[in-house]
Amino acid sequence: MTPAEFTASHRDLVWSRREADPVIYLRAALLSPRFHTVLDACVAFGLELVRSEWQALRSEDSSESRRAAPFVERMLHNIETGYRNAST
């Protein structure tokens, strides 16, 4: 999956700005975390970029990022574990 495919598959994340940059879709996925959406984001953008964008959102310390934090942290941990297990 590419970033363009991610945005096409998850139009509901940024329904008001269909032509938004793919990173806007990624950030929206992180602030409204659903496991399969975050997993798709990791496949499309790479775990490193997803983690980087998540850290940027966390550093803003918004109410949305505080609310999403426990879910996103757990999801990213589980996805990273899955990646690691798949490569061994």
C-alpha positions in Angstrom: 0.0 0.0 0.0 1.3 3.5 -0.9 0.4 6.8 0.8 -2.0 7.5 -2.2 -3.7 4.2 -1.7 -4.0 4.9 2.0 -5.7 8.2 1.4 -8.0 6.6 -1.2 -8.9 3.8 1.2 -9.5 6.1 4.2 -11.3 9.1 2.7 -13.5 9.3 5.8 -10.5 10.6 7.8 -10.4 13.9 6.0 -13.8 14.1 4.3 -13.8 17.9 4.1 -10.4 18.1 2.3 -10.2 15.3 -0.2 -7.1 16.7 -1.7 -5.2 17.1 1.6 -1.6 16.0 1.8 -1.3 12.3 2.8 0.4 13.2 6.1 -2.8 15.0 7.1 -4.6 11.7 6.6 -1.9 10.0 8.7 -2.3 12.4 11.5 -6.1 12.1 11.4 -5.7 8.3 11.6 -3.5 8.7 14.7 -6.0 11.1 16.4 -8.9 8.8 15.7 -7.2 5.5 16.3 -8.6 2.3 14.9 -6.2 -0.6 14.7 -6.7 -1.5 11.1 -6.4 2.1 10.0 -3.2 2.6 12.0 -1.8 -0.7 10.6 -2.6 0.5 7.1 -0.8 3.7 7.8 2.3 1.8 9.0 2.2 -0.3 5.8 1.7 2.8 3.6 4.1 5.3 5.3 6.5 3.0 7.2 6.6 2.5 11.0 9.3 5.1 11.4 7.4 7.9 9.8 4.2 7.0 11.7 6.1 7.1 15.0 7.7 10.4 14.0 4.3 11.9 13.2 2.9 10.5 16.4 5.7 12.1 18.4 5.0 15.4 16.7 1.3 15.2 17.7 2.2 14.2 21.2 4.5 17.2 21.6 1.6 19.5 20.7 -0.1 18.1 23.9 -3.6 18.7 22.5 -6.6 17.2 24.2 -7.1 14.9 21.1 -3.5 13.5 21.4 -3.9 13.0 25.1 -7.1 11.1 24.6 -5.7 8.9 21.8 -2.3 8.3 23.5 -3.0 5.1 25.3 -4.6 3.5 22.3 -2.0 4.7 19.8 0.9 3.7 22.0 -0.5 0.2 22.4 -1.2 -0.2 18.7 2.2 1.0 17.6 3.8 -1.3 20.2 1.8 -4.3 18.9 2.5 -3.5 15.3 6.2 -3.1 15.9 6.2 -6.5 17.8 4.3 -8.0 14.9 6.8 -6.7 12.4 9.7 -7.9 14.5 8.2 -11.4 14.8 7.4 -11.6 11.1 11.1 -10.9 10.2 12.5 -13.7 12.4 
